Amino acid sequence: MRSTTSNLDPFLHAIADPTRRRILRALKEKAGCSIDKQSGLCAGDIEQRVRLAQPTVSHHMRILEKACLVEAKRDGHWRWYRRNEKLIAEMMRVLKGEL
């Protein structure tokens, strides 16, 4: 994993977009996954929650994955996402220290 300070720029880029913040909020909700996961959502669930087309959601999810804010796993033909709570908490601490 990259150092926390070098993660700050991709983190800020990822959360700068209101759509990505909506996705992160949706991923925080419990028990809303259509494939019966306790946390996280499949791509279709995210599309429904943020009311965007699949290519647009995929674009935003790639940015969130690149910033390590979400973890993605394949479950059969489903792609399931969940927040990286540990990194989000660490980035919030680093950001508070930077300001």
N, CA, C and O atoms as CSV, one atom per row, in Angstrom:
chain,resi,resn,atom,element,x,y,z
A,1,MET,N,N,0.845,-1.185,0.000
A,1,MET,CA,C,0.000,0.000,0.000
A,1,MET,C,C,0.886,1.242,0.000
A,1,MET,O,O,1.948,1.261,0.623
A,2,ARG,N,N,0.441,2.266,-0.698
A,2,ARG,CA,C,1.190,3.511,-0.761
A,2,ARG,C,C,1.160,4.207,0.590
A,2,ARG,O,O,0.311,3.911,1.431
A,3,SER,N,N,2.090,5.136,0.794
A,3,SER,CA,C,2.099,5.879,2.055
A,3,SER,C,C,0.854,6.755,2.136
A,3,SER,O,O,0.268,7.122,1.117
A,4,THR,N,N,0.462,7.081,3.360
A,4,THR,CA,C,-0.775,7.844,3.570
A,4,THR,C,C,-0.725,9.205,2.906
A,4,THR,O,O,-1.724,9.645,2.339
A,5,THR,N,N,0.405,9.879,2.961
A,5,THR,CA,C,0.497,11.203,2.367
A,5,THR,C,C,0.333,11.132,0.853
A,5,THR,O,O,-0.334,11.987,0.270
A,6,SER,N,N,0.920,10.139,0.209
A,6,SER,CA,C,0.784,10.025,-1.243
A,6,SER,C,C,-0.621,9.579,-1.629
A,6,SER,O,O,-1.017,9.769,-2.779
A,7,ASN,N,N,-1.387,8.994,-0.712
A,7,ASN,CA,C,-2.770,8.618,-0.981
A,7,ASN,C,C,-3.717,9.812,-0.918
A,7,ASN,O,O,-4.843,9.739,-1.410
A,8,LEU,N,N,-3.271,10.899,-0.320
A,8,LEU,CA,C,-4.156,12.039,-0.096
A,8,LEU,C,C,-4.652,12.649,-1.413
A,8,LEU,O,O,-5.834,12.976,-1.515
A,9,ASP,N,N,-3.797,12.811,-2.411
A,9,ASP,CA,C,-4.211,13.424,-3.673
A,9,ASP,C,C,-5.281,12.600,-4.398
A,9,ASP,O,O,-6.302,13.164,-4.791
A,10,PRO,N,N,-5.087,11.276,-4.594
A,10,PRO,CA,C,-6.156,10.497,-5.235
A,10,PRO,C,C,-7.438,10.468,-4.392
A,10,PRO,O,O,-8.542,10.431,-4.934
A,11,PHE,N,N,-7.282,10.483,-3.072
A,11,PHE,CA,C,-8.436,10.515,-2.176
A,11,PHE,C,C,-9.237,11.790,-2.406
A,11,PHE,O,O,-10.456,11.738,-2.571
A,12,LEU,N,N,-8.551,12.943,-2.417
A,12,LEU,CA,C,-9.239,14.211,-2.617
A,12,LEU,C,C,-9.869,14.300,-4.002
A,12,LEU,O,O,-10.980,14.809,-4.154
A,13,HIS,N,N,-9.154,13.803,-5.012
A,13,HIS,CA,C,-9.714,13.784,-6.369
A,13,HIS,C,C,-10.996,12.940,-6.397
A,13,HIS,O,O,-11.995,13.341,-6.995
A,14,ALA,N,N,-10.960,11.793,-5.757
A,14,ALA,CA,C,-12.108,10.884,-5.776
A,14,ALA,C,C,-13.319,11.474,-5.060
A,14,ALA,O,O,-14.445,11.340,-5.539
A,15,ILE,N,N,-13.102,12.119,-3.931
A,15,ILE,CA,C,-14.248,12.642,-3.182
A,15,ILE,C,C,-14.673,14.036,-3.638
A,15,ILE,O,O,-15.668,14.568,-3.146
A,16,ALA,N,N,-13.933,14.633,-4.571
A,16,ALA,CA,C,-14.291,15.968,-5.060
A,16,ALA,C,C,-15.591,15.942,-5.871
A,16,ALA,O,O,-16.303,16.944,-5.938
A,17,ASP,N,N,-15.888,14.822,-6.471
A,17,ASP,CA,C,-17.075,14.716,-7.318
A,17,ASP,C,C,-18.305,14.356,-6.485
A,17,ASP,O,O,-18.269,13.384,-5.731
A,18,PRO,N,N,-19.397,15.125,-6.608
A,18,PRO,CA,C,-20.607,14.847,-5.813
A,18,PRO,C,C,-21.211,13.469,-6.082
A,18,PRO,O,O,-21.782,12.859,-5.178
A,19,THR,N,N,-21.091,12.979,-7.301
A,19,THR,CA,C,-21.626,11.646,-7.617
A,19,THR,C,C,-20.870,10.573,-6.855
A,19,THR,O,O,-21.478,9.640,-6.332
A,20,ARG,N,N,-19.558,10.694,-6.788
A,20,ARG,CA,C,-18.773,9.698,-6.054
A,20,ARG,C,C,-19.068,9.761,-4.563
A,20,ARG,O,O,-19.066,8.733,-3.886
A,21,ARG,N,N,-19.323,10.960,-4.045
A,21,ARG,CA,C,-19.715,11.059,-2.635
A,21,ARG,C,C,-21.072,10.391,-2.415
A,21,ARG,O,O,-21.281,9.750,-1.385
A,22,ARG,N,N,-21.996,10.534,-3.369
A,22,ARG,CA,C,-23.289,9.840,-3.261
A,22,ARG,C,C,-23.105,8.331,-3.275
A,22,ARG,O,O,-23.770,7.610,-2.532
A,23,ILE,N,N,-22.200,7.856,-4.124
A,23,ILE,CA,C,-21.919,6.413,-4.181
A,23,ILE,C,C,-21.349,5.939,-2.856
A,23,ILE,O,O,-21.766,4.901,-2.341
A,24,LEU,N,N,-20.405,6.680,-2.297
A,24,LEU,CA,C,-19.814,6.291,-1.010
A,24,LEU,C,C,-20.868,6.280,0.098
A,24,LEU,O,O,-20.841,5.406,0.965
A,25,ARG,N,N,-21.791,7.234,0.080
A,25,ARG,CA,C,-22.876,7.240,1.074
A,25,ARG,C,C,-23.786,6.026,0.883
A,25,ARG,O,O,-24.201,5.402,1.859
A,26,ALA,N,N,-24.095,5.692,-0.365
A,26,ALA,CA,C,-24.942,4.531,-0.648
A,26,ALA,C,C,-24.265,3.252,-0.162
A,26,ALA,O,O,-24.926,2.359,0.367
A,27,LEU,N,N,-22.946,3.164,-0.343
A,27,LEU,CA,C,-22.214,1.968,0.094
A,27,LEU,C,C,-22.159,1.848,1.614
A,27,LEU,O,O,-21.886,0.771,2.145
A,28,LYS,N,N,-22.415,2.939,2.302
A,28,LYS,CA,C,-22.381,2.924,3.765
A,28,LYS,C,C,-23.652,2.305,4.358
A,28,LYS,O,O,-23.639,1.839,5.497
A,29,GLU,N,N,-24.746,2.298,3.590
A,29,GLU,CA,C,-26.012,1.739,4.061
A,29,GLU,C,C,-25.873,0.243,4.302
A,29,GLU,O,O,-25.157,-0.448,3.577
A,30,LYS,N,N,-26.552,-0.245,5.312
A,30,LYS,CA,C,-26.483,-1.670,5.672
A,30,LYS,C,C,-27.651,-2.440,5.053
A,30,LYS,O,O,-28.751,-1.907,4.908
A,31,ALA,N,N,-27.400,-3.681,4.697
A,31,ALA,CA,C,-28.409,-4.651,4.261
A,31,ALA,C,C,-29.241,-4.189,3.068
A,31,ALA,O,O,-30.435,-4.482,3.008
A,32,GLY,N,N,-28.649,-3.483,2.132
A,32,GLY,CA,C,-29.390,-3.062,0.950
A,32,GLY,C,C,-28.953,-3.781,-0.304
A,32,GLY,O,O,-29.367,-3.418,-1.405
A,33,CYS,N,N,-28.130,-4.787,-0.156
A,33,CYS,CA,C,-27.539,-5.469,-1.300
A,33,CYS,C,C,-28.481,-6.547,-1.842
A,33,CYS,O,O,-29.012,-7.355,-1.081
A,34,SER,N,N,-28.680,-6.550,-3.151
A,34,SER,CA,C,-29.588,-7.515,-3.756
A,34,SER,C,C,-28.992,-8.925,-3.832
A,34,SER,O,O,-29.707,-9.872,-4.160
A,35,ILE,N,N,-27.707,-9.082,-3.538
A,35,ILE,CA,C,-27.126,-10.432,-3.536
A,35,ILE,C,C,-26.830,-10.891,-2.107
A,35,ILE,O,O,-25.954,-11.724,-1.875
A,36,ASP,N,N,-27.573,-10.336,-1.167
A,36,ASP,CA,C,-27.565,-10.772,0.237
A,36,ASP,C,C,-26.248,-10.623,0.971
A,36,ASP,O,O,-25.924,-11.446,1.828
A,37,LYS,N,N,-25.489,-9.601,0.657
A,37,LYS,CA,C,-24.286,-9.287,1.431
A,37,LYS,C,C,-24.697,-8.381,2.580
A,37,LYS,O,O,-25.643,-7.605,2.447
A,38,GLN,N,N,-24.005,-8.469,3.696
A,38,GLN,CA,C,-24.334,-7.652,4.859
A,38,GLN,C,C,-23.905,-6.195,4.688
A,38,GLN,O,O,-24.532,-5.291,5.240
A,39,SER,N,N,-22.849,-5.974,3.932
A,39,SER,CA,C,-22.394,-4.610,3.659
A,39,SER,C,C,-22.010,-4.526,2.197
A,39,SER,O,O,-21.707,-5.536,1.561
A,40,GLY,N,N,-22.025,-3.320,1.673
A,40,GLY,CA,C,-21.667,-3.123,0.281
A,40,GLY,C,C,-22.852,-3.327,-0.648
A,40,GLY,O,O,-23.949,-3.688,-0.221
A,41,LEU,N,N,-22.605,-3.087,-1.924
A,41,LEU,CA,C,-23.650,-3.184,-2.938
A,41,LEU,C,C,-23.073,-3.772,-4.216
A,41,LEU,O,O,-21.878,-3.648,-4.488
A,42,CYS,N,N,-23.928,-4.409,-4.991
A,42,CYS,CA,C,-23.491,-4.833,-6.317
A,42,CYS,C,C,-23.662,-3.637,-7.258
A,42,CYS,O,O,-24.333,-2.664,-6.916
A,43,ALA,N,N,-23.065,-3.715,-8.417
A,43,ALA,CA,C,-23.080,-2.596,-9.359
A,43,ALA,C,C,-24.508,-2.185,-9.719
A,43,ALA,O,O,-24.795,-0.992,-9.826
A,44,GLY,N,N,-25.392,-3.140,-9.905
A,44,GLY,CA,C,-26.783,-2.827,-10.236
A,44,GLY,C,C,-27.479,-2.049,-9.132
A,44,GLY,O,O,-28.265,-1.143,-9.407
A,45,ASP,N,N,-27.191,-2.399,-7.884
A,45,ASP,CA,C,-27.765,-1.672,-6.746
A,45,ASP,C,C,-27.283,-0.225,-6.737
A,45,ASP,O,O,-28.056,0.693,-6.460
A,46,ILE,N,N,-26.008,-0.027,-7.041
A,46,ILE,CA,C,-25.445,1.329,-7.074
A,46,ILE,C,C,-26.133,2.134,-8.172
A,46,ILE,O,O,-26.503,3.290,-7.963
A,47,GLU,N,N,-26.302,1.518,-9.346
A,47,GLU,CA,C,-26.982,2.197,-10.456
A,47,GLU,C,C,-28.364,2.667,-10.030
A,47,GLU,O,O,-28.751,3.798,-10.324
A,48,GLN,N,N,-29.105,1.816,-9.346
A,48,GLN,CA,C,-30.449,2.173,-8.886
A,48,GLN,C,C,-30.414,3.302,-7.869
A,48,GLN,O,O,-31.205,4.241,-7.952
A,49,ARG,N,N,-29.506,3.213,-6.916
A,49,ARG,CA,C,-29.460,4.206,-5.831
A,49,ARG,C,C,-29.068,5.599,-6.312
A,49,ARG,O,O,-29.641,6.595,-5.869
A,50,VAL,N,N,-28.104,5.669,-7.207
A,50,VAL,CA,C,-27.647,6.985,-7.664
A,50,VAL,C,C,-28.305,7.407,-8.975
A,50,VAL,O,O,-28.068,8.508,-9.473
A,51,ARG,N,N,-29.128,6.526,-9.524
A,51,ARG,CA,C,-29.895,6.798,-10.748
A,51,ARG,C,C,-29.006,7.260,-11.905
A,51,ARG,O,O,-29.209,8.317,-12.501
A,52,LEU,N,N,-28.017,6.419,-12.191
A,52,LEU,CA,C,-27.122,6.687,-13.315
A,52,LEU,C,C,-26.991,5.428,-14.163
A,52,LEU,O,O,-27.233,4.319,-13.689
A,53,ALA,N,N,-26.609,5.611,-15.406
A,53,ALA,CA,C,-26.412,4.486,-16.321
A,53,ALA,C,C,-25.181,3.679,-15.929
A,53,ALA,O,O,-24.275,4.189,-15.269
A,54,GLN,N,N,-25.157,2.429,-16.336
A,54,GLN,CA,C,-24.075,1.506,-15.991
A,54,GLN,C,C,-22.698,2.022,-16.401
A,54,GLN,O,O,-21.771,1.928,-15.597
A,55,PRO,N,N,-22.511,2.569,-17.622
A,55,PRO,CA,C,-21.165,3.059,-17.975
A,55,PRO,C,C,-20.700,4.204,-17.067
A,55,PRO,O,O,-19.518,4.290,-16.736
A,56,THR,N,N,-21.618,5.073,-16.670
A,56,THR,CA,C,-21.267,6.193,-15.794
A,56,THR,C,C,-20.872,5.687,-14.418
A,56,THR,O,O,-19.889,6.150,-13.839
A,57,VAL,N,N,-21.638,4.736,-13.893
A,57,VAL,CA,C,-21.307,4.149,-12.587
A,57,VAL,C,C,-19.956,3.445,-12.665
A,57,VAL,O,O,-19.138,3.577,-11.754
A,58,SER,N,N,-19.714,2.705,-13.734
A,58,SER,CA,C,-18.423,2.015,-13.894
A,58,SER,C,C,-17.264,3.001,-13.897
A,58,SER,O,O,-16.225,2.743,-13.289
A,59,HIS,N,N,-17.437,4.122,-14.574
A,59,HIS,CA,C,-16.401,5.156,-14.607
A,59,HIS,C,C,-16.084,5.643,-13.191
A,59,HIS,O,O,-14.920,5.712,-12.797
A,60,HIS,N,N,-17.120,5.976,-12.440
A,60,HIS,CA,C,-16.916,6.474,-11.075
A,60,HIS,C,C,-16.333,5.388,-10.161
A,60,HIS,O,O,-15.508,5.684,-9.296
A,61,MET,N,N,-16.754,4.149,-10.348
A,61,MET,CA,C,-16.236,3.064,-9.508
A,61,MET,C,C,-14.753,2.830,-9.778
A,61,MET,O,O,-14.003,2.515,-8.854
A,62,ARG,N,N,-14.319,2.977,-11.027
A,62,ARG,CA,C,-12.884,2.827,-11.340
A,62,ARG,C,C,-12.063,3.878,-10.604
A,62,ARG,O,O,-10.993,3.576,-10.075
A,63,ILE,N,N,-12.557,5.100,-10.569
A,63,ILE,CA,C,-11.842,6.175,-9.865
A,63,ILE,C,C,-11.794,5.880,-8.367
A,63,ILE,O,O,-10.752,6.056,-7.734
A,64,LEU,N,N,-12.904,5.436,-7.800
A,64,LEU,CA,C,-12.942,5.099,-6.372
A,64,LEU,C,C,-12.032,3.915,-6.058
A,64,LEU,O,O,-11.379,3.894,-5.015
A,65,GLU,N,N,-11.988,2.926,-6.960
A,65,GLU,CA,C,-11.092,1.776,-6.766
A,65,GLU,C,C,-9.631,2.199,-6.856
A,65,GLU,O,O,-8.805,1.771,-6.050
A,66,LYS,N,N,-9.312,3.042,-7.840
A,66,LYS,CA,C,-7.926,3.501,-8.018
A,66,LYS,C,C,-7.444,4.257,-6.780
A,66,LYS,O,O,-6.272,4.168,-6.413
A,67,ALA,N,N,-8.347,4.999,-6.138
A,67,ALA,CA,C,-8.012,5.726,-4.913
A,67,ALA,C,C,-8.074,4.813,-3.689
A,67,ALA,O,O,-7.824,5.257,-2.568
A,68,CYS,N,N,-8.405,3.540,-3.903
A,68,CYS,CA,C,-8.505,2.520,-2.837
A,68,CYS,C,C,-9.625,2.822,-1.831
A,68,CYS,O,O,-9.592,2.323,-0.705
A,69,LEU,N,N,-10.607,3.627,-2.225
A,69,LEU,CA,C,-11.720,3.941,-1.327
A,69,LEU,C,C,-12.779,2.857,-1.330
A,69,LEU,O,O,-13.564,2.752,-0.388
A,70,VAL,N,N,-12.809,2.045,-2.386
A,70,VAL,CA,C,-13.720,0.906,-2.429
A,70,VAL,C,C,-12.939,-0.343,-2.807
A,70,VAL,O,O,-11.920,-0.287,-3.495
A,71,GLU,N,N,-13.448,-1.458,-2.339
A,71,GLU,CA,C,-12.900,-2.764,-2.705
A,71,GLU,C,C,-13.936,-3.451,-3.569
A,71,GLU,O,O,-15.129,-3.399,-3.272
A,72,ALA,N,N,-13.492,-4.092,-4.633
A,72,ALA,CA,C,-14.406,-4.776,-5.550
A,72,ALA,C,C,-14.066,-6.262,-5.585
A,72,ALA,O,O,-12.900,-6.654,-5.616
A,73,LYS,N,N,-15.104,-7.062,-5.580
A,73,LYS,CA,C,-14.927,-8.516,-5.691
A,73,LYS,C,C,-15.964,-9.051,-6.662
A,73,LYS,O,O,-17.083,-8.545,-6.746
A,74,ARG,N,N,-15.575,-10.067,-7.380
A,74,ARG,CA,C,-16.500,-10.730,-8.286
A,74,ARG,C,C,-17.159,-11.873,-7.514
A,74,ARG,O,O,-16.488,-12.652,-6.837
A,75,ASP,N,N,-18.486,-11.957,-7.628
A,75,ASP,CA,C,-19.260,-13.025,-6.997
A,75,ASP,C,C,-20.161,-13.605,-8.079
A,75,ASP,O,O,-21.267,-13.115,-8.304
A,76,GLY,N,N,-19.684,-14.646,-8.744
A,76,GLY,CA,C,-20.398,-15.166,-9.905
A,76,GLY,C,C,-20.328,-14.142,-11.022
A,76,GLY,O,O,-19.242,-13.701,-11.395
A,77,HIS,N,N,-21.464,-13.767,-11.551
A,77,HIS,CA,C,-21.467,-12.731,-12.595
A,77,HIS,C,C,-21.716,-11.338,-12.014
A,77,HIS,O,O,-21.848,-10.367,-12.759
A,78,TRP,N,N,-21.780,-11.242,-10.694
A,78,TRP,CA,C,-21.978,-9.959,-10.013
A,78,TRP,C,C,-20.634,-9.326,-9.666
A,78,TRP,O,O,-19.658,-10.025,-9.398
A,79,ARG,N,N,-20.598,-8.031,-9.675
A,79,ARG,CA,C,-19.440,-7.281,-9.176
A,79,ARG,C,C,-19.929,-6.555,-7.933
A,79,ARG,O,O,-20.841,-5.731,-8.004
A,80,TRP,N,N,-19.325,-6.859,-6.810
A,80,TRP,CA,C,-19.777,-6.381,-5.516
A,80,TRP,C,C,-18.747,-5.417,-4.944
A,80,TRP,O,O,-17.549,-5.700,-4.955
A,81,TYR,N,N,-19.222,-4.267,-4.439
A,81,TYR,CA,C,-18.345,-3.212,-3.929
A,81,TYR,C,C,-18.642,-2.931,-2.464
A,81,TYR,O,O,-19.787,-3.000,-2.017
A,82,ARG,N,N,-17.593,-2.616,-1.737
A,82,ARG,CA,C,-17.780,-2.130,-0.371
A,82,ARG,C,C,-16.716,-1.068,-0.094
A,82,ARG,O,O,-15.666,-1.016,-0.733
A,83,ARG,N,N,-17.038,-0.226,0.885
A,83,ARG,CA,C,-16.126,0.859,1.252
A,83,ARG,C,C,-14.902,0.310,1.975
A,83,ARG,O,O,-14.983,-0.700,2.675
A,84,ASN,N,N,-13.782,0.976,1.800
A,84,ASN,CA,C,-12.573,0.660,2.539
A,84,ASN,C,C,-12.561,1.597,3.754
A,84,ASN,O,O,-11.919,2.647,3.742
A,85,GLU,N,N,-13.281,1.194,4.793
A,85,GLU,CA,C,-13.478,2.051,5.967
A,85,GLU,C,C,-12.151,2.419,6.638
A,85,GLU,O,O,-11.988,3.533,7.135
A,86,LYS,N,N,-11.219,1.486,6.647
A,86,LYS,CA,C,-9.929,1.742,7.294
A,86,LYS,C,C,-9.198,2.888,6.588
A,86,LYS,O,O,-8.691,3.801,7.239
A,87,LEU,N,N,-9.146,2.835,5.269
A,87,LEU,CA,C,-8.454,3.891,4.518
A,87,LEU,C,C,-9.204,5.220,4.626
A,87,LEU,O,O,-8.579,6.271,4.762
A,88,ILE,N,N,-10.517,5.183,4.569
A,88,ILE,CA,C,-11.291,6.423,4.679
A,88,ILE,C,C,-11.011,7.097,6.016
A,88,ILE,O,O,-10.795,8.308,6.062
A,89,ALA,N,N,-11.011,6.335,7.096
A,89,ALA,CA,C,-10.721,6.899,8.421
A,89,ALA,C,C,-9.303,7.463,8.475
A,89,ALA,O,O,-9.083,8.540,9.030
A,90,GLU,N,N,-8.344,6.742,7.902
A,90,GLU,CA,C,-6.953,7.204,7.900
A,90,GLU,C,C,-6.806,8.497,7.093
A,90,GLU,O,O,-6.113,9.421,7.518
A,91,MET,N,N,-7.456,8.558,5.934
A,91,MET,CA,C,-7.377,9.759,5.107
A,91,MET,C,C,-8.016,10.959,5.812
A,91,MET,O,O,-7.535,12.083,5.672
A,92,MET,N,N,-9.071,10.736,6.550
A,92,MET,CA,C,-9.688,11.831,7.308
A,92,MET,C,C,-8.724,12.352,8.373
A,92,MET,O,O,-8.643,13.559,8.601
A,93,ARG,N,N,-8.000,11.450,9.020
A,93,ARG,CA,C,-6.994,11.873,10.018
A,93,ARG,C,C,-5.864,12.657,9.350
A,93,ARG,O,O,-5.436,13.693,9.860
A,94,VAL,N,N,-5.384,12.162,8.212
A,94,VAL,CA,C,-4.307,12.857,7.499
A,94,VAL,C,C,-4.783,14.223,7.039
A,94,VAL,O,O,-4.049,15.203,7.167
A,95,LEU,N,N,-5.991,14.311,6.509
A,95,LEU,CA,C,-6.519,15.574,6.034
A,95,LEU,C,C,-6.628,16.585,7.181
A,95,LEU,O,O,-6.283,17.755,7.012
A,96,LYS,N,N,-7.097,16.145,8.323
A,96,LYS,CA,C,-7.183,17.047,9.485
A,96,LYS,C,C,-5.802,17.557,9.877
A,96,LYS,O,O,-5.651,18.711,10.277
A,97,GLY,N,N,-4.800,16.698,9.761
A,97,GLY,CA,C,-3.438,17.095,10.083
A,97,GLY,C,C,-2.852,18.062,9.076
A,97,GLY,O,O,-2.002,18.884,9.420
A,98,GLU,N,N,-3.303,17.970,7.827
A,98,GLU,CA,C,-2.782,18.834,6.768
A,98,GLU,C,C,-3.351,20.243,6.841
A,98,GLU,O,O,-2.711,21.193,6.390
A,99,LEU,N,N,-4.527,20.387,7.396
A,99,LEU,CA,C,-5.192,21.711,7.387
A,99,LEU,C,C,-4.950,22.475,8.648
A,99,LEU,O,O,-5.436,23.597,8.793
